[in-house]
Amino acid sequence: MKKIALITGASSGIGKELAIIHAKAGGDLVIVARNTEKLIQLKGEIEEKYQVTVHVISKDLSIKESVDQLFKEITDKGISINYLINNAGFGEYGEFQNTSWDREEKMIALNITTLTQLCKLFIPHMIRHGGGRILNVASTAAFQPGPLMAVYYATKAFVLHFSEAIGEELKDTGITVTALCPGATQSNFFNDAQMNDSKLVKGKKLPSSEDVANYGYRAMKKGKSVAIHGIGNFLLANSVRFSPRFLVLKMVKFIQRKSI
Ligand SMILES: NC(=O)c1ccc[n+]([C@@H]2O[C@H](COP(=O)([O-])OP(=O)(O)OC[C@H]3O[C@@H](n4cnc5c(N)ncnc54)[C@H](OP(=O)(O)O)[C@@H]3O)[C@@H](O)[C@H]2O)c1
């Protein structure tokens, strides 16, 4: 039977690639983001190429009511979600004293609250239907504090810890939970966070969103708990545990600084 995936943030980057990969595998989709035009274009491309059904739902998922509305729209249509992919998210760059609270409040709402609520709503539904898979997009930012992106790093630490914890609780229910942890990746993320001048990205050859999405999709299908993309990222993420915290903070701040 065709598996149906709900993907948030499917209008660009990693989420868009995840949608294409799932369609290629023969699955139907519910794709969500704010940009209706991009979602409709993606629906057209996917349906024509892969003979699957794509439902478009435009929502600003940083708005509190939007999550309940999304769940209602899906259940009213009689759609049963097999794969929940919480991918929508964004960052904000700069010293916390100077960054925009408006953006940070929305970031916490999207990266943390919406992701958590979608899990809360869909888990009982998945249990009733005999199981399912959840892919929560965290980041290598999840493994340490992040000076110059303090709120973003903290949101991703939440995603990682929350995903691992509920994954453990859900053992034996037929539901697996995977936290995908990409390192810096080509997408609209750095434009949006206005950090193209950061040493983290400037002049660097970053992996494509397609590579990261392929890796994440495979990890989700295997039911892997934590999936860190790339051997370098894997080693860095794990080395943090054995390094003095003051040193880790200095290193992250250095890497995130503007390259001049
Ligand atoms: N790129 C990286 O280096 C990197 C590294 C680690 C983790 N990540 C994580 O990967 C995930 C995907 O990011 P990306 O790199 O693919 O960036 P991206 O190209 O900017 O994609 C972000 C997606 O989230 C959607 N989105 C943003 N705000 C939204 C809102 N309020 N409501 C609904 N959808 C919203 C965007 O669509 P609309 O604008 O149409 O709403 C877009 O589809 C994020 O969770 C990010 O934190 C990225």
The ligand as an SDF file (V2000), in Angstrom:
LIG
                    3D

 48 52  0  0  0  0  0  0  0  0999 V2000
   20.8430   24.2730    5.5980 N   0  0  0  0  0  0  0  0  0  0  0  0
   21.5450   23.9410    6.6500 C   0  0  0  0  0  0  0  0  0  0  0  0
   22.7590   24.2030    6.7490 O   0  0  0  0  0  0  0  0  0  0  0  0
   20.8960   23.1770    7.7960 C   0  0  0  0  0  0  0  0  0  0  0  0
   21.7290   22.5040    8.7050 C   0  0  0  0  0  0  0  0  0  0  0  0
   21.1520   21.8090    9.7510 C   0  0  0  0  0  0  0  0  0  0  0  0
   19.7870   21.7520    9.8830 C   0  0  0  0  0  0  0  0  0  0  0  0
   18.9830   22.4140    9.0050 N   0  0  0  0  0  0  0  0  0  0  0  0
   17.5370   22.3490    9.1940 C   0  0  0  0  0  0  0  0  0  0  0  0
   16.9550   21.8030    8.0210 O   0  0  0  0  0  0  0  0  0  0  0  0
   15.5840   22.2110    7.9680 C   0  0  0  0  0  0  0  0  0  0  0  0
   15.2770   22.6560    6.5420 C   0  0  0  0  0  0  0  0  0  0  0  0
   16.0360   23.8240    6.2610 O   0  0  0  0  0  0  0  0  0  0  0  0
   16.7220   24.0900    4.8420 P   0  0  0  0  0  0  0  0  0  0  0  0
   18.1810   24.0830    5.0550 O   0  0  0  0  0  0  0  0  0  0  0  0
   16.1550   23.1990    3.8070 O   0  0  0  0  0  0  0  0  0  0  0  0
   16.3110   25.6190    4.6370 O   0  0  0  0  0  0  0  0  0  0  0  0
   15.2990   26.3340    3.6270 P   0  0  0  0  0  0  0  0  0  0  0  0
   15.6830   26.0560    2.2160 O   0  0  0  0  0  0  0  0  0  0  0  0
   15.2550   27.7530    4.0990 O   0  0  0  0  0  0  0  0  0  0  0  0
   13.9010   25.6160    3.9190 O   0  0  0  0  0  0  0  0  0  0  0  0
   13.1170   25.9190    5.0520 C   0  0  0  0  0  0  0  0  0  0  0  0
   11.7060   25.4360    4.8070 C   0  0  0  0  0  0  0  0  0  0  0  0
   10.9220   25.7460    5.9810 O   0  0  0  0  0  0  0  0  0  0  0  0
    9.7440   26.4600    5.5660 C   0  0  0  0  0  0  0  0  0  0  0  0
    9.3110   27.4040    6.5900 N   0  0  0  0  0  0  0  0  0  0  0  0
   10.0410   28.4320    7.1210 C   0  0  0  0  0  0  0  0  0  0  0  0
    9.2670   29.1250    7.9730 N   0  0  0  0  0  0  0  0  0  0  0  0
    8.0370   28.5380    7.9710 C   0  0  0  0  0  0  0  0  0  0  0  0
    6.8200   28.8070    8.6300 C   0  0  0  0  0  0  0  0  0  0  0  0
    6.6860   29.8390    9.4750 N   0  0  0  0  0  0  0  0  0  0  0  0
    5.7490   28.0200    8.3820 N   0  0  0  0  0  0  0  0  0  0  0  0
    5.8530   26.9730    7.5040 C   0  0  0  0  0  0  0  0  0  0  0  0
    6.9920   26.6550    6.8540 N   0  0  0  0  0  0  0  0  0  0  0  0
    8.0710   27.4330    7.0840 C   0  0  0  0  0  0  0  0  0  0  0  0
   10.1690   27.1900    4.2810 C   0  0  0  0  0  0  0  0  0  0  0  0
    9.0370   27.4530    3.4470 O   0  0  0  0  0  0  0  0  0  0  0  0
    8.2650   28.8400    3.2680 P   0  0  0  0  0  0  0  0  0  0  0  0
    9.2850   29.9330    3.2920 O   0  0  0  0  0  0  0  0  0  0  0  0
    7.5480   28.6690    1.9800 O   0  0  0  0  0  0  0  0  0  0  0  0
    7.3290   28.9000    4.4390 O   0  0  0  0  0  0  0  0  0  0  0  0
   11.0510   26.1320    3.6200 C   0  0  0  0  0  0  0  0  0  0  0  0
   10.2580   25.2190    2.9160 O   0  0  0  0  0  0  0  0  0  0  0  0
   15.4140   23.2830    9.0350 C   0  0  0  0  0  0  0  0  0  0  0  0
   14.7790   22.7300   10.1670 O   0  0  0  0  0  0  0  0  0  0  0  0
   16.8440   23.6890    9.3690 C   0  0  0  0  0  0  0  0  0  0  0  0
   16.9640   24.1750   10.6860 O   0  0  0  0  0  0  0  0  0  0  0  0
   19.5190   23.1100    7.9490 C   0  0  0  0  0  0  0  0  0  0  0  0
  1  2  1  0
  2  3  2  0
  2  4  1  0
  4  5  1  0
  4 48  2  0
  5  6  2  0
  6  7  1  0
  7  8  2  0
  8  9  1  0
  8 48  1  0
  9 10  1  0
  9 46  1  0
 10 11  1  0
 11 12  1  0
 11 44  1  0
 12 13  1  0
 13 14  1  0
 14 15  2  0
 14 16  1  0
 14 17  1  0
 17 18  1  0
 18 19  2  0
 18 20  1  0
 18 21  1  0
 21 22  1  0
 22 23  1  0
 23 24  1  0
 23 42  1  0
 24 25  1  0
 25 26  1  0
 25 36  1  0
 26 27  1  0
 26 35  1  0
 27 28  2  0
 28 29  1  0
 29 30  1  0
 29 35  2  0
 30 31  1  0
 30 32  2  0
 32 33  1  0
 33 34  2  0
 34 35  1  0
 36 37  1  0
 36 42  1  0
 37 38  1  0
 38 39  2  0
 38 40  1  0
 38 41  1  0
 42 43  1  0
 44 45  1  0
 44 46  1  0
 46 47  1  0
M  CHG  2   8   1  16  -1
M  END
$$$$
